[in-house]
Amino acid sequence: MTNEKPLKIAIATNDMEHLDAHFGSARKFAIYEVTTRTARVVEVLEFGDFTSQDGQHDTIDDRITPKVEALSGCALLFVLAIGGPSAAKVVRAGIHPIKRKGPEPISDVLAQTQNMLKGSPPPFLRKVLGRPQTDFAADYAEDVIE
């Protein structure tokens, strides 16, 4: 049993089975804690249907801010799309948004996250996970053929 710190991620979903939503119109965010061996749902954030587009920035702001605040503590946010102003708010909250080209099963997103954790996570994730920073050469030491 390791003392591995779980990575908290959010997945934009409408059906709880697929990453299938844009940030602004997502009705739900599935919050998972992921380690190299486990992935478990810790929370489901639900929001009303936000698809009306009346062009008023105040109402857009009112919709986005609660979502960003609700995602507090997550390191990664998986979405199909996210607008520039929303992405900026997410990044300012310390959450790294990751856009995907098309819908995919949540199980695939979790497996990909676990694979990334097993390898060499990017530096910003090492910090979140409390792992020591390694030097560049150490990241690629196993790739060197003598």
N, C-alpha and C positions, 0 to 999 in steps of 0.2 A: 504494500500500500504506500503510495507516494503522497507527498504533501503538495501535489500539483494544484496551483491556483486556477480555478475555472475562468474561462473567458466568457464574458457576458455579451451576447449578440442579439440583435433584433432583426426579424425578417418580416417584410411587408407582405401581408397575405389577405386574401378575401375568403378563402375556404379552409384555412388551417392545414392544408396538405401541400400547397405549392407557394413558392415565391412567385406571386402573380399580380403585384400591385405597384403603382407609382406612389411615391411618398405622400403627395398631397391628397390623393383619392383613396389611400388605403383605409379600409374599415377596421383592420386589425393589425397588430404587430405581435408576432409570437416571440417571446423573450426566452432565450435558452442560455443555460450555462454549459459550456463545452470544455472538455479536457481531451487529452489524446485518446482516452478510452471510453469516455461517456458523453452523453448529451441528454439534457433533460429540460423540459419546459418548466420554467419557474413562474411565468406570468403570461397572461394574454391581455394586451391593452386593446380596448374596443373604442372606436370612434364612430360618430354618425356618418351618414353618407355625405361626402363633401364634394360632390361633382358639379354643383351650380357654379357658373362662372359669370359673376356680375361685373367684373372688372374693377372692383373697389379694393384697393390695397389694404385698407383697414380690416376688412373681413378676412382677407387672405392671411394677414398677419395674425388675426385672432384665431385662425384655424391652425396655423403652423406652430406658433409658440407653445400651445399646450402639448402638442405632439412631441416637440423637442424636449420639453421639460419632463414629460412622461418617460422618455427614453434615457433619462439621466442614469449614468452608471454603465451603460452599454459601451463597448469598445468599437463594435462594428455594426453597421446598419446595411442590410442587403435590400435593394429596391430595383424595380425595373427602370425607373427614371426619377430624377429629382431636379427641380429647377435651381438656378443659381442662387437666388436669395435664401431658399430653404437649405441648400447645401452649405452655404456660409454659416447659417445659424447652427446647423448640426455640427460642423467642424469646430465652431467656437465653443460648443458644449463638450468638446473632447471626444466626439464620436466620428469614426471614419466611415463615410458613405461608400458603398460598393455597388455600382450599377451593373446589372446583368442584361444581356441582349434579349432574352426572352424568358417566359415562364419555365420553371423547373421545380421538381419535387423538393420539398424542404429537406427530406432525407439526404439528397445529393449535396445540398448546401452544407449540411452538418458534416457529412463525410469529407468534403473538401476543406472545411475549417479544421477538422481533426488532422488531416494530412499536413496542412500548413503548420499546425502546432507541433507535429512530430518532426518536421524538418527544421529549417532555420526561419523562424518568423521574422518579418520586417522589424527594424529597430523600434518603431513606435509601439509595436505589440510587445516586444521584449520588456519595455518599460512598464506597460500595463500589467504584464504577467509577473513582474518582479524578477525577471531573469536578468542575469548580468549581461552587460554589453560585451560582445566579443569583437576581436579585431577582424578585419576583412579577410585576412589569410586563413583564420581559423574556420570561417564559414565554408571555405572551399577546400580545406585540408583533405577531406575524404575523396575529393575529385582528382587529386594529384596521383599520377601513376609513376611509380619509381622505375 
